[in-house]
Amino acid sequence: PASSPDYSFSLMALLFSVPALGGALFGYDIGATSFAITQMQDANFSGVSWWQTVRSSPAWTGAIVSAGSAGALLGSFLMFLCADALGRRTELRLGGALYMAGALLVAW
């Protein structure tokens, strides 16, 4: 006689899908960063006068890549400090507004 499992399949699928989504987003981030670095090393696509510096210096390339992670770490830390004072709902709204402002700035 077959017995039913003691766990919910849908809950288990949700539990495993969250880390899988995180891994997919991490892969997307790596791809976007490598694309940006490739573009910054080209005179035609970079739009900056210092493209040769990025191309010839692994230190500058590493600094540019690390700046994205450092900015994310600093932003997370600052929002962590503001969380109690602002409240969760206000913090989420502020984060959404900052994300939208960044997206509009990049589009401009």
C-alpha positions in Angstrom: 0.0 0.0 0.0 1.4 3.4 -1.1 1.3 6.1 1.6 1.2 9.8 0.9 4.4 11.7 1.6 4.6 13.8 4.8 5.6 16.9 2.9 4.0 19.3 0.4 5.4 19.0 -3.1 4.5 22.6 -3.9 6.2 24.0 -0.8 9.3 21.9 -1.6 9.3 23.3 -5.1 9.0 26.8 -3.8 11.8 26.2 -1.3 14.2 25.0 -4.1 13.1 27.6 -6.6 14.2 30.6 -4.6 17.9 29.6 -4.5 17.7 28.5 -8.1 16.4 32.0 -9.1 19.3 33.5 -7.1 21.8 31.4 -9.0 20.2 32.5 -12.3 20.3 36.1 -11.3 24.0 35.7 -10.3 24.7 34.3 -13.8 22.9 37.2 -15.4 24.9 39.6 -13.3 28.2 38.0 -14.4 27.1 38.1 -18.0 26.1 41.8 -17.8 29.3 42.7 -16.1 31.5 40.9 -18.7 29.5 42.6 -21.5 30.0 46.0 -19.9 33.8 45.4 -19.5 34.0 44.3 -23.1 32.2 47.4 -24.2 34.4 49.7 -22.1 37.6 48.2 -23.7 36.5 49.3 -27.2 37.0 52.8 -28.6 33.8 52.6 -30.7 31.4 51.4 -28.0 32.8 52.8 -24.8 32.0 56.4 -25.1 34.8 57.3 -22.8 38.3 58.7 -23.5 40.0 56.3 -21.2 39.1 53.1 -22.9 42.8 52.1 -23.4 43.4 52.4 -19.7 40.7 49.8 -19.1 42.0 47.6 -21.9 45.6 47.7 -20.8 45.2 47.4 -17.1 43.8 44.4 -15.3 43.8 46.5 -12.1 41.4 49.0 -13.6 39.2 46.3 -15.0 39.0 44.7 -11.6 38.3 48.0 -9.9 35.4 48.6 -12.2 34.0 45.2 -11.6 34.5 45.4 -7.9 32.8 48.8 -7.7 29.5 47.2 -8.6 29.8 44.8 -5.7 31.1 47.4 -3.4 28.1 49.7 -4.2 25.7 46.9 -3.6 27.3 46.1 -0.3 27.3 49.8 0.8 23.7 50.2 -0.3 22.5 47.1 1.6 24.4 48.2 4.7 22.9 51.7 4.6 19.4 50.3 4.1 20.0 47.9 7.0 20.8 50.9 9.2 17.7 52.8 8.0 15.3 49.8 8.3 14.2 50.4 11.9 13.7 54.1 11.5 11.8 53.9 8.2 9.8 50.8 8.5 9.6 47.9 6.0 7.0 49.4 3.7 8.7 52.8 3.5 12.1 51.2 2.9 10.7 49.1 0.1 9.2 52.1 -1.5 12.4 54.1 -1.2 14.4 51.2 -2.7 11.9 51.0 -5.6 12.2 54.7 -6.2 16.0 54.6 -6.2 16.0 51.6 -8.5 13.6 53.5 -10.9 15.8 56.6 -10.7 18.9 54.5 -11.6 17.1 52.9 -14.5 15.9 56.3 -15.8 19.5 57.7 -15.4 20.9 54.8 -17.4 18.2 55.1 -20.1 19.0 58.8 -20.4 
